[in-house]
Amino acid sequence: MTKIERDYSHRTLFDKLGVSSESRVAILGSHDEPFVNALNACLAKAAARSLRTRYDLIFVRVDLRRDLTRIARAAQCLQPNGALWVFHPKGRGASPTDSDVRAAGLAAGLVDNKISAYTDSHTATRFVIPIARRSLLSS
């Protein structure tokens, strides 16, 4: 049986990140203004710059190990079926490392289930609430 390769090259960054116009979005950290402007252009309501409620999507940028605390804080404001994307340095010698980011997400009670290119210097890792815990949060 031949494995069929999927072609995602036509998809925009925001398609890959799961952004829709009705998404409730928050951003934490120092995101590039072109990213923020393009994100807000996709949304019916601009992304929040602080956490005030529950969100469908939360974009967290971590450039230093101390920024990893943002992951646990953001996890508390995630809709049960939402996604928390962590933008972090990539490549050999990156700090925090992929392992550091993953450990912080797991410690916050999340699981990582997707990785996407973000920029030449950063990658994006998606974390979600485990399915078994989602119904507990919805009630």
C-alpha positions, 0 to 999 in steps of 0.5 A, spaced: 500 500 500 502 506 498 502 512 503 499 518 500 503 524 502 499 531 504 501 537 501 500 543 506 505 548 502 498 552 500 496 553 507 497 560 510 501 560 517 494 562 520 491 556 517 496 552 520 495 555 527 488 554 526 486 561 526 478 562 524 475 569 524 471 567 530 477 565 534 478 568 541 485 569 541 490 571 547 498 573 545 503 573 551 510 575 550 514 579 545 511 577 538 513 581 532 508 586 530 507 584 523 505 577 526 500 581 531 497 585 525 496 580 520 493 575 526 488 581 528 486 582 521 484 575 521 480 576 527 473 579 528 475 581 535 483 583 536 487 578 540 487 580 547 494 582 550 493 579 557 489 573 560 482 575 562 478 569 560 478 563 557 481 563 549 480 558 543 487 560 542 493 562 546 500 564 542 506 564 547 512 567 545 518 564 550 525 567 548 528 565 555 528 559 560 524 564 565 519 565 560 517 558 560 512 560 566 508 563 561 506 556 559 502 554 566 499 561 566 496 560 559 494 553 560 489 556 566 485 560 561 485 555 555 478 553 553 477 545 553 478 544 546 483 550 545 490 550 543 496 553 546 501 555 541 508 556 544 513 560 539 520 558 541 527 558 539 529 552 534 536 549 532 542 546 535 544 550 541 537 553 542 535 556 549 530 554 552 530 547 548 525 543 545 525 539 551 524 544 556 518 547 552 515 540 552 517 539 560 513 546 561 507 544 557 507 537 560 508 540 567 502 545 566 497 538 564 498 539 557 500 534 551 504 537 545 501 534 539 503 538 533 509 542 531 509 548 525 515 552 522 514 559 525 520 563 523 527 562 521 529 562 528 523 560 532 518 554 531 511 553 534 509 547 538 502 546 539 499 544 546 492 541 548 488 539 554 488 531 554 481 529 551 480 525 558 480 532 562 476 536 557 469 533 559 471 535 567 473 542 565 466 543 561 462 542 567 
